[in-house]
Each structure stands twice: as C-alpha cells, then as structure tokens.
Amino acid sequence: MAVILEDRPIETVREEVIDTLIYNYSHGVISSEAFERRLDQAMASQNHQEIVNLAADLEHTSDPEFSSQKERQFNVNYAASDNDETDTIVNILGGSGRSGQWTVPREIRIITIFGGADIDFTDAIFTTPNVTIKILCLFGGDNIYVPENINVVSKAFCILGGIDNKAPSIASRQAPTLTIEGLVLFGGLDIKIKRTIKEKFVAFANQMKTMFNDRA
C-alpha cells in the first residue's frame, strides 16, 4: 500500500518535484520563466499537495545520466583518504586565497595583518567531516565562502571589529562541519554563502539544457 502524500517527508516530495522541473526545462518542455516561477514556489511551499501540483502536468521520468550529473553537482566532495595536515595561510600587507577544487585539511590557520584572505569552500574536496579554522585577523579582512549544504559553527571573538556570519548553522548530519575559532581585532570576518541553492538549481538546469541540446 502506498503511503499517503501528507505522510511523506516534505523535503523528499520537494526534491522529486524540483528534479521533474529541471528535467522538463532542460528538455525544452517548459520555458525558463515557467521553470523559475515553479522552482520558487516549490522551494517556498510547506504544503505537500501544492508542491506536487507544480509538476502535475509534466512527465515524470528517470534518467541515470541526469541522476549522475546531479549527484556530482550537489553532493559534498569527499576525498578517498584523510588529510591530517595543517594548512597555514599568512597575509601581511597582502592577500591570498583558496578556491576551486582544492583539498581541505583537518585544520586551517589564517594569520592576517593589514591584509586579507579569501577562502572558498564551494567546490572544495573535504578529507574529513570536521574542519577547524583558526583565525588571527589584525587590521585586516577575511572572507570565508561556504555552500549551503555544510554546517558552520563560529566561535571567533571580535574586539573593535566585525564578524558577519550569514552561513547556515545546521545543514544535515552527514554534511561536514566547519568550526571557526580565533580573534578578530580592528578587522572584519565575513562568513557567507557564495551561491544559494536556487542559483545552483538554475545553473544545473541550464547546464543540462545545454548538454541535451548539443545531442539533438
């Protein structure tokens, strides 16, 4: 016997509907305007039936390649082995950064004096579920960019400066956790999301649309 709709986890229902919207948009069944409108409604609604109705007129299909591409795009990247090393980033009267597909160690130490550091975890490859970032920021500014599907805990102290944490504090239990410790003195630390989950959905849908059009 099938489980009634209202008893199913709403996030599972939402994911299924969003997958259907992306699949049909990428195959040219619905326009970009209709896709984004329905996507907004699917992400905002807390009603099972409202969410399901957004894809009621669309074909529901299973495509192994679509699923494979989605898994690569949205799952956190983990390396095959642990990395126990400590990465130290020093910026004195200058700046540096990490971005792209870089390997995240267990501990990162950032020392910024009259400089700045940009650390981007959006496409990073994690080697451990728990990463500690120790910061000493004096008369400088550090930016930490994170995806929405990781946990962020900020324990840093701020004296005559500013710490702006716009990252989620709780994602899922399986997601890696970034713990940020240290001191910001006469400086600033910004922790923020570089791309929202909606932006990732739209980018993925456009990528799939391009891929399917190239095959046509």
ABEGO torsion letter per residue (X at the ends): XBBBAAABBAAAAAAAAAAAAAAAAAAGABBAAAAAAAAAAAAABABAAAAAAAAAABBBBBBAAAAAAAAAAABBBBBABBBABBBBBBBBGBBBBBBEBBBBBABBBBBBBGBBBBBBAAABBBABABBBBBBBBBGBBBBBBBBAABBBBBABBBBGBBBBBABBABBBAABBBBBBBEBBBGBBBBBBBABBAAAAAAAAAAAAAAAAAAAX
